Amino acid sequence: MIYYILGLAAAIAALHMVAPDHWVPLSALSVRSGYTQRKTLSLSLLIGITHGLATSALSASVAFLGLVFLSGALVRYISFVLLIAVSVYIVANAIREQSAGTEVQQVSLAASVIPDPALVPILLLASPSGLYTLSVAIVVFLAVTVATVVCMVYVSMLGYLRGLSGLRPATVDYIVAAVLAGTALYVLLS
């Protein structure tokens, strides 16, 4: 189970940070502003760390409160409900953004650091396994978040992601929602 949780934390972090709304605004800003490669990569590192820490802090707080006030048996069912709820939220948000017609290049850098609720149910799922599993899941999430955004920005600077930069963030959101929904079924059936 621990490897599944860690793999899920890594997959969610990578999938989410591959979404163009996390790296295209910085790439576009760096080109427009004439940033050096070093400055651009430093900013991508800062974005990854900030996003990862904010998401982890939010998620750990919610998981802690859940564990303090809920019995262990309820955590599994609440994890299932939260996974489904977050999946629905992500799909609804993707539909809203799609209908608004917002271009990825117009998205603010601030959007790249806003906490993501997808880690909350993963940490609740990990909580019965203990503090060690929770801690490792957070570290894995942080490391993959940072590594993914830095890699995406770096590869975009090399000019290899022109096609991927046209990828709609909603498409990635749908994939993340599907992974979370699949995990919800796994939690319910295990």
MDTraj code that builds the backbone (N, CA, C; nanometers):
import mdtraj as md
import numpy as np

residues = "MET ILE TYR TYR ILE LEU GLY LEU ALA ALA ALA ILE ALA ALA LEU HIS MET VAL ALA PRO ASP HIS TRP VAL PRO LEU SER ALA LEU SER VAL ARG SER GLY TYR THR GLN ARG LYS THR LEU SER LEU SER LEU LEU ILE GLY ILE THR HIS GLY LEU ALA THR SER ALA LEU SER ALA SER VAL ALA PHE LEU GLY LEU VAL PHE LEU SER GLY ALA LEU VAL ARG TYR ILE SER PHE VAL LEU LEU ILE ALA VAL SER VAL TYR ILE VAL ALA ASN ALA ILE ARG GLU GLN SER ALA GLY THR GLU VAL GLN GLN VAL SER LEU ALA ALA SER VAL ILE PRO ASP PRO ALA LEU VAL PRO ILE LEU LEU LEU ALA SER PRO SER GLY LEU TYR THR LEU SER VAL ALA ILE VAL VAL PHE LEU ALA VAL THR VAL ALA THR VAL VAL CYS MET VAL TYR VAL SER MET LEU GLY TYR LEU ARG GLY LEU SER GLY LEU ARG PRO ALA THR VAL ASP TYR ILE VAL ALA ALA VAL LEU ALA GLY THR ALA LEU TYR VAL LEU LEU SER".split()
xyz = np.array([
    [0.0825, -0.1201, 0.0000],
    [0.0000, 0.0000, 0.0000],
    [0.0869, 0.1263, 0.0000],
    [0.1998, 0.1241, 0.0726],
    [0.2832, 0.2440, 0.0809],
    [0.3360, 0.2827, -0.0575],
    [0.3732, 0.1824, -0.1373],
    [0.4262, 0.2139, -0.2705],
    [0.3175, 0.2711, -0.3602],
    [0.1966, 0.2229, -0.3422],
    [0.0843, 0.2768, -0.4189],
    [0.0620, 0.4236, -0.3821],
    [0.0639, 0.4535, -0.2534],
    [0.0438, 0.5911, -0.2058],
    [0.1544, 0.6826, -0.2573],
    [0.2789, 0.6364, -0.2469],
    [0.3914, 0.7180, -0.2936],
    [0.3862, 0.7358, -0.4450],
    [0.3523, 0.6313, -0.5153],
    [0.3374, 0.6416, -0.6614],
    [0.2257, 0.7368, -0.6992],
    [0.1169, 0.7313, -0.6243],
    [0.0048, 0.8208, -0.6499],
    [0.0431, 0.9663, -0.6220],
    [0.1147, 0.9901, -0.5127],
    [0.1601, 1.1264, -0.4809],
    [0.2510, 1.1785, -0.5911],
    [0.3404, 1.0937, -0.6403],
    [0.4314, 1.1336, -0.7485],
    [0.3548, 1.1580, -0.8784],
    [0.2619, 1.0702, -0.9097],
    [0.1850, 1.0843, -1.0340],
    [0.1010, 1.2115, -1.0335],
    [0.0357, 1.2383, -0.9213],
    [-0.0470, 1.3590, -0.9125],
    [0.0404, 1.4835, -0.9254],
    [0.1547, 1.4845, -0.8589],
    [0.2455, 1.5997, -0.8664],
    [0.2929, 1.6211, -1.0102],
    [0.3373, 1.5139, -1.0746],
    [0.3895, 1.5260, -1.2117],
    [0.2802, 1.5660, -1.3093],
    [0.1671, 1.4976, -1.3034],
    [0.0581, 1.5302, -1.3957],
    [0.0142, 1.6751, -1.3803],
    [0.0020, 1.7170, -1.2566],
    [-0.0460, 1.8526, -1.2334],
    [0.0530, 1.9574, -1.2846],
    [0.1813, 1.9345, -1.2620],
    [0.2814, 2.0333, -1.3022],
    [0.3124, 2.0293, -1.4515],
    [0.2744, 1.9231, -1.5210],
    [0.2895, 1.9172, -1.6662],
    [0.1871, 2.0094, -1.7329],
    [0.0797, 2.0380, -1.6627],
    [-0.0231, 2.1264, -1.7186],
    [0.0402, 2.2599, -1.7566],
    [0.0132, 2.3063, -1.8780],
    [0.0765, 2.4297, -1.9257],
    [0.0525, 2.5525, -1.8384],
    [-0.0544, 2.5551, -1.7613],
    [-0.0791, 2.6735, -1.6796],
    [0.0229, 2.6887, -1.5670],
    [0.1078, 2.5883, -1.5459],
    [0.2136, 2.6003, -1.4447],
    [0.3467, 2.6458, -1.5027],
    [0.3738, 2.6182, -1.6290],
    [0.5050, 2.6524, -1.6826],
    [0.5024, 2.7468, -1.8022],
    [0.3929, 2.7508, -1.8778],
    [0.3871, 2.8409, -1.9932],
    [0.3889, 2.9877, -1.9519],
    [0.3146, 3.0296, -1.8472],
    [0.3222, 3.1721, -1.8103],
    [0.4645, 3.2166, -1.7778],
    [0.5391, 3.1345, -1.7050],
    [0.6780, 3.1698, -1.6735],
    [0.7635, 3.1704, -1.7994],
    [0.7444, 3.0722, -1.8841],
    [0.8216, 3.0679, -2.0089],
    [0.7928, 3.1904, -2.0953],
    [0.6660, 3.2267, -2.1064],
    [0.6291, 3.3444, -2.1855],
    [0.6842, 3.4722, -2.1230],
    [0.6737, 3.4836, -1.9909],
    [0.7250, 3.6011, -1.9209],
    [0.8763, 3.6132, -1.9386],
    [0.9460, 3.5020, -1.9308],
    [1.0919, 3.5073, -1.9423],
    [1.1354, 3.5500, -2.0819],
    [1.0611, 3.5085, -2.1844],
    [1.0932, 3.5504, -2.3212],
    [1.0633, 3.6992, -2.3376],
    [0.9435, 3.7414, -2.2933],
    [0.9042, 3.8828, -2.3060],
    [0.9979, 3.9753, -2.2301],
    [1.0436, 3.9300, -2.1138],
    [1.1261, 4.0155, -2.0277],
    [1.2758, 3.9977, -2.0504],
    [1.3133, 3.9050, -2.1352],
    [1.4541, 3.8828, -2.1637],
    [1.5313, 3.8228, -2.0472],
    [1.4643, 3.7409, -1.9663],
    [1.5311, 3.6783, -1.8528],
    [1.6399, 3.5834, -1.9009],
    [1.7429, 3.5716, -1.8221],
    [1.8469, 3.4741, -1.8513],
    [1.7935, 3.3349, -1.8186],
    [1.8621, 3.2353, -1.8701],
    [1.8234, 3.0984, -1.8409],
    [1.8303, 3.0721, -1.6901],
    [1.9329, 3.1249, -1.6269],
    [1.9493, 3.1053, -1.4829],
    [1.8337, 3.1668, -1.4047],
    [1.7938, 3.2880, -1.4405],
    [1.6839, 3.3545, -1.3707],
    [1.5528, 3.2785, -1.3928],
    [1.5309, 3.2344, -1.5157],
    [1.4082, 3.1609, -1.5463],
    [1.4018, 3.0302, -1.4683],
    [1.5124, 2.9573, -1.4657],
    [1.5141, 2.8311, -1.3918],
    [1.5031, 2.8542, -1.2411],
    [1.5623, 2.9624, -1.1923],
    [1.5481, 2.9963, -1.0499],
    [1.4029, 3.0256, -1.0155],
    [1.3355, 3.0983, -1.1022],
    [1.1937, 3.1274, -1.0794],
    [1.1095, 2.9997, -1.0857],
    [1.1431, 2.9093, -1.1774],
    [1.0676, 2.7842, -1.1852],
    [1.0893, 2.7003, -1.0594],
    [1.2101, 2.7037, -1.0070],
    [1.2392, 2.6341, -0.8819],
    [1.1565, 2.6947, -0.7678],
    [1.1516, 2.8262, -0.7626],
    [1.0731, 2.8953, -0.6601],
    [0.9238, 2.8632, -0.6736],
    [0.8744, 2.8605, -0.7966],
    [0.7336, 2.8261, -0.8195],
    [0.7064, 2.6839, -0.7715],
    [0.7930, 2.5903, -0.8076],
    [0.7740, 2.4511, -0.7658],
    [0.7758, 2.4352, -0.6152],
    [0.8723, 2.4989, -0.5500],
    [0.8829, 2.4896, -0.4041],
    [0.7615, 2.5534, -0.3375],
    [0.7237, 2.6713, -0.3840],
    [0.6094, 2.7411, -0.3236],
    [0.4800, 2.6622, -0.3418],
    [0.4581, 2.6145, -0.4631],
    [0.3366, 2.5362, -0.4888],
    [0.3373, 2.4077, -0.4052],
    [0.4507, 2.3389, -0.4043],
    [0.4597, 2.2141, -0.3294],
    [0.4406, 2.2334, -0.1799],
    [0.5043, 2.3362, -0.1247],
    [0.4908, 2.3621, 0.0189],
    [0.3495, 2.4064, 0.0561],
    [0.2914, 2.4949, -0.0252],
    [0.1555, 2.5419, 0.0046],
    [0.0558, 2.4266, -0.0019],
    [0.0688, 2.3440, -0.1034],
    [-0.0210, 2.2293, -0.1173],
    [0.0001, 2.1307, -0.0028],
    [0.1254, 2.1040, 0.0298],
    [0.1548, 2.0094, 0.1384],
    [0.1049, 2.0604, 0.2726],
    [0.1236, 2.1891, 0.3001],
    [0.0778, 2.2464, 0.4271],
    [-0.0741, 2.2387, 0.4388],
    [-0.1427, 2.2765, 0.3321],
    [-0.2889, 2.2687, 0.3323],
    [-0.3345, 2.1245, 0.3522],
    [-0.2768, 2.0350, 0.2758],
    [-0.3169, 1.8947, 0.2808],
    [-0.2853, 1.8304, 0.4148],
    [-0.1668, 1.8570, 0.4677],
    [-0.1288, 1.7994, 0.5968],
    [-0.2192, 1.8514, 0.7085],
    [-0.2555, 1.9781, 0.7012],
    [-0.3456, 2.0354, 0.8024],
    [-0.4814, 1.9665, 0.7998],
    [-0.5357, 1.9505, 0.6810],
    [-0.6662, 1.8858, 0.6673],
    [-0.6580, 1.7398, 0.7116],
    [-0.5518, 1.6697, 0.6714],
    [-0.5358, 1.5292, 0.7111],
    [-0.5214, 1.5175, 0.8627],
    [-0.4427, 1.6057, 0.9238],
    [-0.4249, 1.6033, 1.0689],
    [-0.5573, 1.6245, 1.1404],
    [-0.6316, 1.7256, 1.0978],
    [-0.7615, 1.7524, 1.1609],
    [-0.8551, 1.6336, 1.1443],
    [-0.8515, 1.5725, 1.0269],
    [-0.9349, 1.4554, 1.0033],
    [-0.8998, 1.3405, 1.0952],
    [-0.7711, 1.3200, 1.1157],
    [-0.7281, 1.2096, 1.2016],
    [-0.7590, 1.2344, 1.3482],
    [-0.7490, 1.3598, 1.3890],
    [-0.7755, 1.3929, 1.5293],
    [-0.9234, 1.3753, 1.5617],
    [-1.0098, 1.4136, 1.4697],
    [-1.1528, 1.4146, 1.4986],
    [-1.2298, 1.2957, 1.4433],
    [-1.1628, 1.2063, 1.3723],
    [-1.2335, 1.0934, 1.3115],
    [-1.1693, 0.9621, 1.3535],
    [-1.2518, 0.8580, 1.3539],
    [-1.1974, 0.7257, 1.3830],
    [-1.1265, 0.6722, 1.2589],
    [-1.0390, 0.5780, 1.2790],
    [-0.9624, 0.5207, 1.1681],
    [-1.0497, 0.4601, 1.0599],
    [-1.1613, 0.3986, 1.0993],
    [-1.2496, 0.3353, 1.0008],
    [-1.3145, 0.4387, 0.9084],
    [-1.3442, 0.5563, 0.9642],
    [-1.4070, 0.6598, 0.8828],
    [-1.3115, 0.7228, 0.7825],
    [-1.1820, 0.7193, 0.8124],
    [-1.0839, 0.7843, 0.7248],
    [-1.0898, 0.7249, 0.5844],
    [-1.1055, 0.5940, 0.5737],
    [-1.1131, 0.5292, 0.4416],
    [-1.2324, 0.5811, 0.3628],
    [-1.3479, 0.5901, 0.4252],
    [-1.4670, 0.6365, 0.3551],
    [-1.4590, 0.7855, 0.3229],
    [-1.4015, 0.8598, 0.4141],
    [-1.3850, 1.0029, 0.3885],
    [-1.2833, 1.0242, 0.2763],
    [-1.1791, 0.9416, 0.2721],
    [-1.0828, 0.9493, 0.1616],
    [-1.1531, 0.9252, 0.0294],
    [-1.2400, 0.8243, 0.0261],
    [-1.3161, 0.7954, -0.0953],
    [-1.3999, 0.9158, -0.1367],
    [-1.4752, 0.9707, -0.0413],
    [-1.5618, 1.0857, -0.0708],
    [-1.4790, 1.2058, -0.1170],
    [-1.3679, 1.2314, -0.0479],
    [-1.2833, 1.3446, -0.0868],
    [-1.2205, 1.3251, -0.2240],
    [-1.1781, 1.2031, -0.2539],
    [-1.1216, 1.1766, -0.3871],
    [-1.2246, 1.2053, -0.4959],
    [-1.3464, 1.1615, -0.4734],
    [-1.4537, 1.1880, -0.5704],
    [-1.4834, 1.3377, -0.5750],
    [-1.4910, 1.4016, -0.4585],
    [-1.5207, 1.5455, -0.4539],
    [-1.4128, 1.6270, -0.5242],
    [-1.2874, 1.5934, -0.4998],
    [-1.1783, 1.6663, -0.5649],
    [-1.1808, 1.6401, -0.7154],
    [-1.2115, 1.5168, -0.7555],
    [-1.2235, 1.4860, -0.8985],
    [-1.3322, 1.5717, -0.9635],
    [-1.4456, 1.5796, -0.8989],
    [-1.5565, 1.6607, -0.9515],
    [-1.5167, 1.8083, -0.9547],
    [-1.4505, 1.8553, -0.8492],
    [-1.4050, 1.9948, -0.8449],
    [-1.3097, 2.0238, -0.9600],
    [-1.2146, 1.9353, -0.9832],
    [-1.1173, 1.9562, -1.0902],
    [-1.1855, 1.9592, -1.2260],
    [-1.2790, 1.8681, -1.2488],
    [-1.3518, 1.8667, -1.3764],
    [-1.4357, 1.9931, -1.3907],
    [-1.5066, 2.0327, -1.2862],
    [-1.5890, 2.1544, -1.2920],
    [-1.5034, 2.2777, -1.3181],
    [-1.3886, 2.2855, -1.2522],
    [-1.2986, 2.3981, -1.2725],
    [-1.2440, 2.3980, -1.4158],
    [-1.2124, 2.2815, -1.4683],
    [-1.1628, 2.2714, -1.6060],
    [-1.2695, 2.3174, -1.7051],
    [-1.3921, 2.2781, -1.6810],
    [-1.5023, 2.3189, -1.7694],
    [-1.5213, 2.4702, -1.7614],
    [-1.5144, 2.5253, -1.6409],
    [-1.5292, 2.6697, -1.6235],
    [-1.4186, 2.7447, -1.6966],
    [-1.2940, 2.7004, -1.6798],
    [-1.1820, 2.7663, -1.7468],
    [-1.1921, 2.7544, -1.8985],
    [-1.2395, 2.6380, -1.9457],
    [-1.2551, 2.6184, -2.0893],
    [-1.3613, 2.7126, -2.1454],
    [-1.4718, 2.7239, -2.0748],
    [-1.5793, 2.8094, -2.1258],
    [-1.5425, 2.9569, -2.1181],
    [-1.4531, 2.9942, -2.0243],
    [-1.4077, 3.1322, -2.0154],
    [-1.3113, 3.1656, -2.1286],
    [-1.2514, 3.0631, -2.1885],
    [-1.1618, 3.0838, -2.3012],
    [-1.0313, 3.1510, -2.2647],
    [-0.9860, 3.1328, -2.1407],
    [-0.8607, 3.1944, -2.0966],
    [-0.7429, 3.1253, -2.1641],
    [-0.6556, 3.2040, -2.2242],
    [-0.5352, 3.1501, -2.2864],
    [-0.4324, 3.1227, -2.1772],
    [-0.3580, 3.0145, -2.1927],
    [-0.2583, 2.9773, -2.0925],
    [-0.1563, 3.0883, -2.0746],
    [-0.1178, 3.1543, -2.1830],
    [-0.0164, 3.2592, -2.1740],
    [-0.0645, 3.3776, -2.0918],
    [-0.1954, 3.3915, -2.0751],
    [-0.2518, 3.5033, -2.0000],
    [-0.2690, 3.4705, -1.8514],
    [-0.2455, 3.3457, -1.8156],
    [-0.2615, 3.3056, -1.6768],
    [-0.1502, 3.3681, -1.5936],
    [-0.1837, 3.4172, -1.4785],
    [-0.0859, 3.4809, -1.3901],
    [0.0087, 3.3769, -1.3311],
    [0.1299, 3.4209, -1.3015],
    [0.2241, 3.3327, -1.2323],
    [0.1694, 3.2912, -1.0964],
    [0.0861, 3.3754, -1.0377],
    [0.0275, 3.3433, -0.9073],
    [-0.0536, 3.2138, -0.9141],
    [-0.1155, 3.1874, -1.0287],
    [-0.1938, 3.0650, -1.0446],
    [-0.1059, 2.9410, -1.0329],
    [0.0229, 2.9566, -1.0604],
    [0.1153, 2.8434, -1.0543],
    [0.1489, 2.8013, -0.9125],
    [0.1230, 2.8854, -0.8145],
    [0.1607, 2.8526, -0.6767],
    [0.0412, 2.8286, -0.5852],
    [-0.0790, 2.8441, -0.6357],
    [-0.1994, 2.8215, -0.5549],
    [-0.2056, 2.6747, -0.5136],
    [-0.2332, 2.6459, -0.3861],
    [-0.2385, 2.5061, -0.3410],
    [-0.3414, 2.4241, -0.4184],
    [-0.3100, 2.2983, -0.4360],
    [-0.3958, 2.2059, -0.5083],
    [-0.4580, 2.1096, -0.4080],
    [-0.5894, 2.0893, -0.4104],
    [-0.6527, 2.0018, -0.3106],
    [-0.6326, 1.8531, -0.3359],
    [-0.5690, 1.8148, -0.4456],
    [-0.5574, 1.6731, -0.4797],
    [-0.4760, 1.5925, -0.3790],
    [-0.3868, 1.6549, -0.3054],
    [-0.3038, 1.5810, -0.2099],
    [-0.3782, 1.5483, -0.0803],
    [-0.4852, 1.6202, -0.0498],
    [-0.5586, 1.5975, 0.0760],
    [-0.6057, 1.4526, 0.0874],
    [-0.6797, 1.3999, -0.0099],
    [-0.7267, 1.2617, 0.0067],
    [-0.6123, 1.1599, 0.0046],
    [-0.5043, 1.1916, -0.0640],
    [-0.3903, 1.1002, -0.0661],
    [-0.3294, 1.0906, 0.0736],
    [-0.3176, 1.2039, 0.1401],
    [-0.2641, 1.2015, 0.2768],
    [-0.3598, 1.1337, 0.3736],
    [-0.4887, 1.1525, 0.3539],
    [-0.5846, 1.0809, 0.4384],
    [-0.5748, 0.9307, 0.4141],
    [-0.5551, 0.8940, 0.2901],
    [-0.5378, 0.7532, 0.2562],
    [-0.4104, 0.6986, 0.3205],
    [-0.3065, 0.7806, 0.3267],
    [-0.1782, 0.7392, 0.3836],
    [-0.1788, 0.7378, 0.5358],
    [-0.2679, 0.8125, 0.5970],
    [-0.2634, 0.8325, 0.7416],
    [-0.2716, 0.7048, 0.8252],
    [-0.3507, 0.6053, 0.7884],
    [-0.3502, 0.4842, 0.8710],
    [-0.2141, 0.4131, 0.8721],
    [-0.1318, 0.4394, 0.7737],
    [0.0011, 0.3767, 0.7667],
    [0.1022, 0.4461, 0.8566],
    [0.0647, 0.5609, 0.9133],
    [0.1510, 0.6269, 1.0100],
    [0.2205, 0.7514, 0.9584],
    [0.2875, 0.8162, 1.0515],
    [0.3549, 0.9428, 1.0258],
    [0.4662, 0.9287, 0.9216],
    [0.5365, 0.8163, 0.9252],
    [0.6448, 0.7950, 0.8285],
    [0.5908, 0.7988, 0.6853],
    [0.4830, 0.7258, 0.6601],
    [0.4245, 0.7226, 0.5261],
    [0.3743, 0.8602, 0.4861],
    [0.3095, 0.9292, 0.5787],
    [0.2639, 1.0658, 0.5506],
    [0.3806, 1.1563, 0.5133],
    [0.4854, 1.1496, 0.5906],
    [0.6026, 1.2344, 0.5663],
    [0.6678, 1.2030, 0.4324],
    [0.6840, 1.0756, 0.4039],
    [0.7465, 1.0368, 0.2767],
    [0.6579, 1.0771, 0.1594],
    [0.5270, 1.0640, 0.1741],
    [0.4354, 1.1046, 0.0665],
    [0.4490, 1.2546, 0.0389],
    [0.4616, 1.3344, 0.1434],
    [0.4788, 1.4789, 0.1258],
    [0.6122, 1.5094, 0.0589],
    [0.7174, 1.4423, 0.1019],
    [0.8498, 1.4646, 0.0423],
    [0.8488, 1.4249, -0.1054],
    [0.7874, 1.3122, -0.1363],
    [0.7791, 1.2678, -0.2764],
    [0.7000, 1.3700, -0.3579],
    [0.5870, 1.4139, -0.3045],
    [0.5062, 1.5137, -0.3746],
    [0.5870, 1.6406, -0.4001],
    [0.6554, 1.6888, -0.2971],
    [0.7374, 1.8104, -0.3111],
    [0.8470, 1.7923, -0.4163],
    [0.9201, 1.6836, -0.4057],
    [1.0320, 1.6599, -0.4977],
    [0.9842, 1.6497, -0.6425],
    [0.8771, 1.5765, -0.6642],
    [0.8273, 1.5597, -0.8012],
    [0.7671, 1.6898, -0.8538],
    [0.7000, 1.7644, -0.7686],
    [0.6454, 1.8941, -0.8093],
    [0.7570, 1.9857, -0.8576],
    [0.8596, 1.9997, -0.7767],
    [0.9713, 2.0886, -0.8106],
    [1.0429, 2.0388, -0.9356],
    [1.0765, 1.9119, -0.9383],
    [1.1494, 1.8573, -1.0527],
    [1.0703, 1.8710, -1.1824],
    [0.9410, 1.8477, -1.1768],
    [0.8598, 1.8535, -1.2977],
    [0.8512, 1.9947, -1.3531],
    [0.8231, 2.0934, -1.2687],
    [0.8098, 2.2296, -1.3209],
    [0.9438, 2.2814, -1.3726],
    [1.0524, 2.2509, -1.3034],
    [1.1841, 2.2951, -1.3511],
    [1.2166, 2.2282, -1.4846],
    [1.1903, 2.0998, -1.4953],
    [1.2154, 2.0291, -1.6224],
    [1.1290, 2.0837, -1.7354],
    [1.0028, 2.1089, -1.7063],
    [0.9129, 2.1608, -1.8106],
    [0.9606, 2.2969, -1.8596],
    [0.9992, 2.3842, -1.7684],
    [1.0479, 2.5169, -1.8074],
    [1.1783, 2.5039, -1.8850],
    [1.2683, 2.4194, -1.8375],
    [1.3969, 2.4027, -1.9058],
    [1.3776, 2.3487, -2.0473],
    [1.2980, 2.2456, -2.0600],
    [1.2754, 2.1863, -2.1921],
    [1.2024, 2.2853, -2.2830],
    [1.1136, 2.3659, -2.2256],
    [1.0450, 2.4667, -2.3078],
    [1.1436, 2.5721, -2.3568],
    [1.2432, 2.6043, -2.2727],
    [1.3447, 2.7022, -2.3129],
    [1.4281, 2.6494, -2.4299],
    [1.4416, 2.5187, -2.4387],
    [1.5145, 2.4574, -2.5492],
    [1.4306, 2.4515, -2.6767],
    [1.3018, 2.4819, -2.6621],
    [1.2129, 2.4855, -2.7776],
    [1.1463, 2.3535, -2.8109],
    [1.1527, 2.2573, -2.7196],
    [1.0979, 2.1250, -2.7482],
    [0.9515, 2.1071, -2.7099],
    [0.8919, 2.2063, -2.6475],
    [0.7549, 2.1876, -2.5986],
    [0.6527, 2.2756, -2.6700],
    [0.6851, 2.3189, -2.7887],
    [0.5899, 2.4051, -2.8603],
    [0.4539, 2.3375, -2.8749],
    [0.4539, 2.2111, -2.9111],
    [0.3277, 2.1387, -2.9258],
    [0.2574, 2.1197, -2.7935],
    [0.3335, 2.0882, -2.6896],
    [0.2741, 2.0657, -2.5585],
    [0.2233, 2.1949, -2.4965],
    [0.2836, 2.3086, -2.5341],
    [0.2365, 2.4350, -2.4779],
    [0.0957, 2.4674, -2.5263],
    [0.0554, 2.4063, -2.6370],
    [-0.0809, 2.4247, -2.6865],
    [-0.1803, 2.3314, -2.6198],
    [-0.1295, 2.2383, -2.5404],
    [-0.2166, 2.1466, -2.4685],
    [-0.3056, 2.2262, -2.3748],
    [-0.4289, 2.1960, -2.3782],
    [-0.5219, 2.2680, -2.2921],
    [-0.5074, 2.2189, -2.1486],
    [-0.4972, 2.3121, -2.0542],
    [-0.4872, 2.2700, -1.9136],
    [-0.6040, 2.1801, -1.8730],
    [-0.7193, 2.2015, -1.9339],
    [-0.8364, 2.1200, -1.9009],
    [-0.8114, 1.9728, -1.9318],
    [-0.7363, 1.9444, -2.0369],
    [-0.7063, 1.8057, -2.0720],
    [-0.6277, 1.7388, -1.9599],
    [-0.5267, 1.8079, -1.9097],
    [-0.4483, 1.7533, -1.7984],
    [-0.5365, 1.7410, -1.6746],
    [-0.6224, 1.8389, -1.6507],
    [-0.7130, 1.8326, -1.5362],
    [-0.8035, 1.7096, -1.5446],
    [-0.8521, 1.6771, -1.6641],
    [-0.9367, 1.5591, -1.6806],
    [-0.8587, 1.4313, -1.6491],
    [-0.7321, 1.4273, -1.6885],
    [-0.6489, 1.3103, -1.6594],
    [-0.6282, 1.2977, -1.5083],
    [-0.5964, 1.4095, -1.4422],
    [-0.5777, 1.4080, -1.2967],
    [-0.7072, 1.3626, -1.2288],
    [-0.8203, 1.4145, -1.2728],
    [-0.9492, 1.3759, -1.2139],
    [-0.9750, 1.2267, -1.2334],
    [-0.9405, 1.1732, -1.3496],
    [-0.9596, 1.0302, -1.3749],
    [-0.8710, 0.9455, -1.2837],
    [-0.7458, 0.9889, -1.2635],
    [-0.6551, 0.9161, -1.1730],
    [-0.7127, 0.9169, -1.0313],
    [-0.7622, 1.0315, -0.9876],
    [-0.8193, 1.0411, -0.8531],
    [-0.9458, 0.9568, -0.8405],
    [-1.0296, 0.9563, -0.9426],
    [-1.1524, 0.8764, -0.9395],
    [-1.1177, 0.7264, -0.9358],
    [-1.0155, 0.6883, -1.0128],
    [-0.9702, 0.5485, -1.0096],
    [-0.9172, 0.5102, -0.8721],
    [-0.8475, 0.6034, -0.8113],
    [-0.7973, 0.5795, -0.6755],
    [-0.9127, 0.5671, -0.5772],
    [-1.0155, 0.6471, -0.5971],
    [-1.1338, 0.6390, -0.5100],
    [-1.1948, 0.4984, -0.5170],
    [-1.2036, 0.4443, -0.6382],
    [-1.2569, 0.3083, -0.6525],
    [-1.1667, 0.2056, -0.5833],
    [-1.0368, 0.2256, -0.5972],
    [-0.9417, 0.1363, -0.5303],
    [-0.9613, 0.1414, -0.3786],
    [-0.9761, 0.2623, -0.3254],
    [-0.9963, 0.2786, -0.1808],
    [-1.1248, 0.2115, -0.1372],
    [-1.2297, 0.2278, -0.2143],
    [-1.3594, 0.1726, -0.1786],
    [-1.3574, 0.0185, -0.1836],
    [-1.2898, -0.0361, -0.2819],
    [-1.2911, -0.1817, -0.3008],
    [-1.1846, -0.2568, -0.2231],
    [-1.0844, -0.1832, -0.1705],
    [-0.9754, -0.2538, -0.0994],
    [-1.0111, -0.2820, 0.0443],
])
top = md.Topology()
chain = top.add_chain()
for i, resn in enumerate(residues, 1):
    res = top.add_residue(resn, chain, resSeq=i)
    for name in ("N", "CA", "C"):
        top.add_atom(name, md.element.get_by_symbol(name[0]), res)
traj = md.Trajectory(xyz[None], top)
